[in-house]
């Protein structure tokens, strides 16, 4: 809510200056206004309770959006003049320059400024899987907390230092055989689950027959005006 408030209040100032033909404020000037809102104005003193970085990011987002509105129409990055943000639409915030010690990935916890430790359900490790299967740990550079479909998500922007492998060293010969489906020159063997493949093929054939019957049924009903024609797409 505080982030949305700062964005809308700054946009209100820019709209007023634009309507009067005055020069728009820069990001630094808006950031100075933000400090005054937090320290000098009692009606906006509640902003001191919020994290500083997301509020600053709101001003950066507005400054970028205004800059995009002045791009030529032929520029793919051109956008219209920014609009006020509504409640419960696009809720979220970013925290750049996030400290690594504020992430406990093993236990699925992240520490947010002025909030504390929050648990999250980890969908994947913060690591990069190389071609050889090795996992390279990454450094979290930024996190983005957002609300989607009534649930909150945390997205980590991670930087990896991955060594470029020697492509010649990764070359491998493949032989398709009888005893083993695939044998590689480095001594590894791969076998196919033929029973599972036959089961899947049988299921696919059954579904195709069912789909064909459904198509014929819908065509007959369509002729009677009881159903829409089957969409071949």
C-alpha positions as CSV (number, residue, x, y, z in Angstrom):
1,X,0.0,0.0,0.0
2,X,2.8,2.4,0.8
3,X,4.5,1.8,-2.5
4,X,1.3,2.4,-4.4
5,X,0.7,5.6,-2.3
6,X,4.2,7.0,-3.2
7,X,3.7,6.2,-6.9
8,X,0.3,7.8,-7.1
9,X,1.4,10.9,-5.0
10,X,4.4,11.4,-7.2
11,X,2.3,10.9,-10.4
12,X,-0.1,13.5,-9.1
13,X,2.7,16.0,-8.8
14,X,4.0,15.2,-12.3
15,X,0.4,15.5,-13.7
16,X,0.0,18.9,-12.1
17,X,3.3,20.2,-13.4
18,X,2.6,18.8,-16.9
19,X,-0.8,20.5,-17.0
20,X,0.8,23.8,-16.1
21,X,3.6,23.4,-18.7
22,X,6.2,23.2,-16.0
23,X,9.3,21.1,-16.1
24,X,8.8,17.6,-14.7
25,X,10.7,16.6,-11.5
26,X,13.6,14.2,-11.9
27,X,14.0,11.0,-9.9
28,X,16.4,12.7,-7.5
29,X,14.0,15.6,-6.9
30,X,11.2,13.1,-6.3
31,X,13.4,11.1,-3.9
32,X,14.0,14.4,-2.0
33,X,10.2,14.9,-1.8
34,X,9.9,11.4,-0.4
35,X,12.3,12.2,2.4
36,X,10.1,15.3,3.2
37,X,6.9,13.2,3.2
38,X,8.5,10.8,5.7
39,X,10.0,13.3,8.1
40,X,8.3,16.7,7.7
41,X,4.7,16.0,6.9
42,X,2.6,14.4,9.7
43,X,-0.1,13.2,7.3
44,X,2.5,11.0,5.5
45,X,4.6,10.1,8.4
46,X,3.3,6.5,8.2
47,X,5.7,6.0,5.3
48,X,8.5,5.7,7.9
49,X,7.1,2.3,8.8
50,X,7.7,0.9,5.3
51,X,10.9,-0.3,3.8
52,X,12.8,2.5,2.1
53,X,14.0,0.6,-1.0
54,X,10.5,-0.4,-2.4
55,X,9.4,3.3,-2.0
56,X,12.5,4.4,-4.0
57,X,11.8,1.7,-6.6
58,X,8.2,3.1,-7.0
59,X,9.7,6.5,-7.9
60,X,12.2,4.8,-10.3
61,X,9.3,2.9,-11.9
62,X,7.4,6.2,-12.4
63,X,10.5,8.0,-13.8
64,X,11.0,5.1,-16.3
65,X,7.4,5.0,-17.3
66,X,7.3,8.8,-18.0
67,X,10.6,8.4,-20.0
68,X,9.0,5.7,-22.1
69,X,6.0,7.9,-22.8
70,X,8.3,10.4,-24.5
71,X,9.8,7.8,-26.8
72,X,8.9,8.0,-30.5
73,X,5.8,6.0,-31.5
74,X,8.0,3.9,-33.8
75,X,10.0,2.7,-30.7
76,X,8.8,-0.7,-29.4
77,X,9.5,0.6,-25.9
78,X,7.0,3.5,-26.3
79,X,4.2,3.5,-23.9
80,X,1.4,5.9,-22.9
81,X,1.5,8.3,-20.0
82,X,1.4,6.4,-16.7
83,X,-1.8,6.0,-14.8
84,X,-2.6,5.8,-11.2
85,X,-2.2,2.4,-9.6
86,X,-5.4,0.8,-8.2
87,X,-5.6,-1.3,-5.0
88,X,-5.1,-5.1,-5.3
89,X,-3.8,-4.8,-8.9
90,X,-0.1,-5.6,-9.4
91,X,0.6,-5.6,-5.7
92,X,4.3,-6.2,-4.9
93,X,7.7,-4.6,-4.4
94,X,11.3,-5.1,-5.2
95,X,14.3,-5.0,-2.9
96,X,17.6,-4.5,-4.8
97,X,21.0,-5.1,-3.2
98,X,19.6,-7.9,-1.1
99,X,22.0,-9.2,1.5
100,X,22.9,-12.9,1.1
101,X,22.7,-13.6,4.8
102,X,19.0,-12.7,4.7
103,X,18.2,-15.8,2.8
104,X,18.0,-19.3,4.4
105,X,17.4,-21.3,1.2
106,X,17.9,-24.6,2.9
107,X,15.0,-24.0,5.2
108,X,12.9,-21.9,2.8
109,X,13.2,-18.6,4.7
110,X,13.8,-15.0,3.7
111,X,14.3,-12.0,5.9
112,X,12.5,-8.8,4.8
113,X,13.4,-5.4,6.2
114,X,11.0,-4.3,9.0
115,X,9.1,-7.5,8.6
116,X,11.5,-10.3,9.7
117,X,11.9,-13.9,8.6
118,X,9.2,-15.2,6.3
119,X,8.8,-18.8,5.2
120,X,8.4,-19.6,1.5
121,X,7.8,-22.8,-0.4
122,X,10.9,-23.5,-2.4
123,X,10.3,-24.6,-6.0
124,X,13.9,-25.0,-7.0
125,X,17.4,-24.4,-5.4
126,X,19.2,-21.1,-6.0
127,X,21.8,-22.8,-8.2
128,X,22.6,-23.2,-11.9
129,X,22.7,-26.7,-13.3
130,X,25.6,-27.1,-15.7
131,X,25.8,-29.4,-18.7
132,X,27.7,-32.0,-16.7
133,X,25.0,-32.0,-14.0
134,X,27.0,-29.9,-11.5
135,X,25.1,-27.3,-9.5
136,X,26.8,-23.9,-9.3
137,X,25.5,-21.7,-6.4
138,X,24.3,-18.3,-7.3
139,X,24.4,-14.9,-5.6
140,X,21.0,-13.2,-5.1
141,X,21.2,-9.7,-6.4
142,X,17.5,-8.7,-6.0
143,X,14.2,-10.1,-4.8
144,X,10.7,-9.3,-6.0
145,X,7.7,-10.0,-3.8
146,X,4.4,-9.9,-5.6
147,X,0.8,-11.0,-5.1
148,X,-0.9,-13.2,-7.8
149,X,-4.3,-14.9,-7.6
150,X,-4.6,-14.2,-3.9
151,X,-1.1,-15.7,-3.1
152,X,2.2,-14.1,-2.4
153,X,5.3,-15.1,-4.3
154,X,9.0,-14.3,-3.9
155,X,11.2,-14.2,-7.0
156,X,15.0,-14.2,-6.7
157,X,17.2,-12.5,-9.3
158,X,20.4,-14.5,-9.2
159,X,23.8,-14.0,-10.7
160,X,25.9,-17.1,-11.6
161,X,29.6,-17.4,-12.3
162,X,29.7,-20.3,-14.7
163,X,33.0,-21.4,-16.4
164,X,32.7,-22.0,-20.1
165,X,33.3,-25.7,-20.7
166,X,35.7,-27.1,-23.2
167,X,33.3,-28.2,-25.9
168,X,35.7,-30.7,-27.3
169,X,35.9,-32.4,-23.9
170,X,32.1,-32.8,-24.0
171,X,32.1,-34.6,-27.3
172,X,30.7,-38.1,-27.0
173,X,30.1,-40.9,-29.4
174,X,26.7,-42.7,-29.5
175,X,25.9,-46.2,-30.6
176,X,22.4,-47.6,-31.0
177,X,22.5,-51.3,-30.0
178,X,20.4,-54.3,-29.3
179,X,21.4,-55.2,-25.7
180,X,21.3,-51.6,-24.7
181,X,19.3,-48.9,-26.5
182,X,22.1,-46.4,-26.4
183,X,25.8,-46.8,-25.5
184,X,28.1,-43.8,-25.3
185,X,31.9,-43.7,-25.8
186,X,32.5,-42.7,-22.2
187,X,31.1,-46.1,-21.0
188,X,27.5,-45.1,-20.1
189,X,24.5,-47.2,-21.1
190,X,20.9,-46.1,-21.5
191,X,17.9,-48.5,-21.7
192,X,14.4,-47.8,-22.7
193,X,11.4,-48.9,-20.7
194,X,9.7,-50.7,-23.6
195,X,6.7,-51.8,-21.5
196,X,6.0,-48.2,-20.5
197,X,6.3,-47.1,-24.1
198,X,3.9,-49.7,-25.3
199,X,1.5,-48.7,-22.5
200,X,1.7,-45.0,-23.6
201,X,1.2,-45.9,-27.3
202,X,-1.9,-47.9,-26.4
203,X,-3.3,-45.1,-24.4
204,X,-2.6,-42.6,-27.2
205,X,-4.4,-44.9,-29.7
206,X,-7.4,-45.1,-27.4
207,X,-7.6,-41.3,-26.9
208,X,-7.4,-40.8,-30.7
209,X,-10.4,-43.2,-31.2
210,X,-12.3,-41.4,-28.5
211,X,-11.5,-38.0,-30.0
212,X,-12.6,-39.2,-33.4
213,X,-16.0,-40.4,-32.0
214,X,-16.5,-37.1,-30.2
215,X,-15.9,-35.2,-33.5
216,X,-18.4,-37.3,-35.4
217,X,-21.0,-36.9,-32.6
218,X,-20.6,-33.1,-32.5
219,X,-20.9,-33.0,-36.3
220,X,-24.2,-34.9,-36.1
221,X,-25.5,-32.7,-33.3
222,X,-24.4,-29.6,-35.2
223,X,-26.6,-30.7,-38.2
224,X,-29.5,-30.9,-35.8
225,X,-28.7,-27.5,-34.4
226,X,-28.0,-28.9,-31.0
227,X,-24.3,-28.1,-30.8
228,X,-21.6,-25.9,-32.3
229,X,-19.5,-27.5,-35.1
230,X,-16.3,-29.0,-33.9
231,X,-13.4,-26.5,-34.0
232,X,-10.5,-28.3,-35.9
233,X,-8.0,-25.8,-34.5
